[in-house]
Amino acid sequence: MDSTLVDFVKALRTAEIKVSPAETLDAMECLDLVGITDRNFLKDSLALVLSKTPEEKEAFDACFDRFFAFESFRQIGPDGEYTHDVDEGDAEAEGEQAEGEGSQGGSGEGQGGGAGGEEASESDSNEPLDTSLDPESPLGQLLLSGSRTELVVSMAEAGRTAEVNQIVVFTQKGLYTRKIMDAMGLKGLQDEIGMLQANEREGAGQIPQNHLAKRLTKARDHLREQVRDYVEKQFFLHADESGKQLREELLKKVKLSNLEKRNFKDVQEIVFKMAKKLVAIHSKRRKTYKRGQLDVRKTLRHNMQYDGMLFDLHWKAHKVDRPKVMCICDVSGSVSNYSRFLLMFLYSLADVIPKVRSFAFSSDLGEVTSLFQNSQVEEAMARTMRDYGNGSTDYGRMFMDFKNHCMDDVDNKTTIIILGDARNNFGDPKAEILREMYDKSKRVIWLNPEPRSSWTVGDAEMGKYGPACHQAEVCNSLTHLERVVSNLLKTAT
Amino acid sequence: MTLKNADRLSSVEAIKENFESRNYICNTQIATAVFLAYHLEKPILIEGPPGVGKTELAKTCAELLELECVRLQCYEGLDESKAIYEWKYGKQLLYTQVLKETLGEILDGATGLHESVVKLHEFGDVFFSEDFLEPRPLLKALHHDEGCVLLIDEVDKSDHEFESLLLEMLSDFQLSIPEIGTVKANPNKKPLVFLTSNNTREISDALKRRCLHLYIPFPDASLERQIVQARVPEITESLRDQLVTFIQELRDMDLKKVPAISETIDWARTLILLHTESLDPELVKQTLNVILKFQEDIETAEADVQNLTNKALKQA
């Protein structure tokens, strides 16, 4: 059971439940205590030990049901009874198997007389087979012995030797089916069938042998089907999520302007995930101590309880401020996607940067802070686009607007982020206003989605704007965005 | 580990029954958590919306085991000296003053600084012994010879630093005090630890890893009926059903703070005090402030009271 548990933990990890080795040990201890007789009890217990947030608990439930669905049908008695309505697909394949073999092998109650209607119509229901001969290969014996339990156990073991839990992509299914079959001793069975059939062709085989060959072939086909099912299940358990991770990695690197609409939802999810990570890292409000500078007031206050004896010294400290961010986004067609995700990012970080003011422009500048605070990102973005998105870009005008309305709010704690391609349609760039912002604010960061080489080509004014920024960076993928935002939080002193 | 009355925790069913007899109605998950916490000797971290009985669980457990419940209420700025121990500085000072003369006697005959110090060393660190230690809840919990229930309430309200401070306690049931050494719990009577959190911030993974994690959601209708019945036994069945249905409907609405179980119970008591036999919209409107704690919420709910009351009357 221990190795099963480890497999289960692995499956949980692919389902994005973080389980540490220590927790796995706890789970084993818990397993010893609880036992495996009561499924729900076990499930509740493991849920307590392994999943640590409400979301994880949900994922855990699903994962537990999927992983141990297999186990539950392993417990079906070997007598081929069909009453269990476990997982349709597998149980059926499984049932068919045992049903067919069981009735032929031992009970002799007429061919295919059970509930396995599907299989009854298939082949051998019409011609009674002589069962006097036993196969020689181990797998053949196992198949015809009718013991489903043993068969499933052997399949699971073969799966383990074939390392089916390493499966990554869907196309590997055939490979692993093959590997598992091999591990179960397919070769011996094949050889036997081959030999029997060769005998038949030459006319040398006796009737029982011919029948044995037929039975073995059928059993083999069933087995293959079943192994395929098994592999498929394992794939969903182990690789479905890792495929997702692969896609996420890809989406992180892809240029945001190339994203298609259908990917937006995924990207949004990734953005939230990244934001959550950053929040976790930065939510602790740091204090920096000026070592050696005594905070007299604090020390006196704390030492009153000791009769004014100075036992407990306190040093001057100042809290690291949360950054005050002003974000100016170009929402004209070419860069709107970048703005969308930058804003999404910033507002997902509300926990650590509570003071974000955002502005959107293509020519006129407008504040959209309240819009983003009060409604969903998608909706807010759509409305921003509608209100500000049309019109040709005019950076000069934008800077004028900013100067007229917001310059007074900029102080030495403000970080200004400007996102845009700086393509000004040959208008007046008004770089002197940016210079003024540079002087007043703590930092001006310009994010440009275009590659550095085209920053000064054509109507791009980066050459003029660049020197008036503390930092000017290329930013065209989620990874870039993450880095910028992370830096923003890190250097917020 | 064998605590007093431990047989009351011998199985999940037993726990459920025993809790029920103490008017704490719980589902299987909660009982399982208590069962595991006792048998695996692990703390439980309880999360969930306010008012679903997180703190109550710990108290009931203490009552069940007939042990003392040591409670540590967390708040921002809580530190070692409030949670673990503190030196009795005053006492130390007083003693040094009083013992000045004795000190003279002890040092009598010693010549030179070196000899005096050597002589002083013979007496060890008298001033930093347990006699001068003021134990705070965590240390108290370890000192209990009979074992106890330790409730660390609202751990999410404390600082990050404090969380790390708890780790040693939670994993090994011991605390290190630099001047004295390590204080360990009696290995057979380890305290049963409950931590509660309202999820105002994420608890660190290190802490979570050391605990069983129990999430208590709002109860479903049948469980809530049982709870109301247990807590307010004088309520009539019909009123109880109406009340619970009403509350359950209210929880589906878009409210700033949805009513929790404690509010349901308060409301039930209020209605009984007013000699109510069945809900009517006018009465509900007047008593809404018992279950809803924001003016905005009350306004939102008032608009729907008629509708909700009808529904409750019909279903019950």
Interface residues (C-beta under 8 A of the other chain):
Chain A: K18 S20 A22 E23 D26 E29 C30 L33 V34 N40 F41 D44 S45 A47 L48 V49 S51 K52 T53 P54 K57 V279 A280 S283 K284 Q305 Y306 D307 M309 F311
Chain B: V12 T28 Q29 T32 A33 L36 H39 L40 K42 I44 L45 E47 Y89 G90 L93 H160 R201 E202 D205 K208 R209 L212 H213 L214 Y215 P217
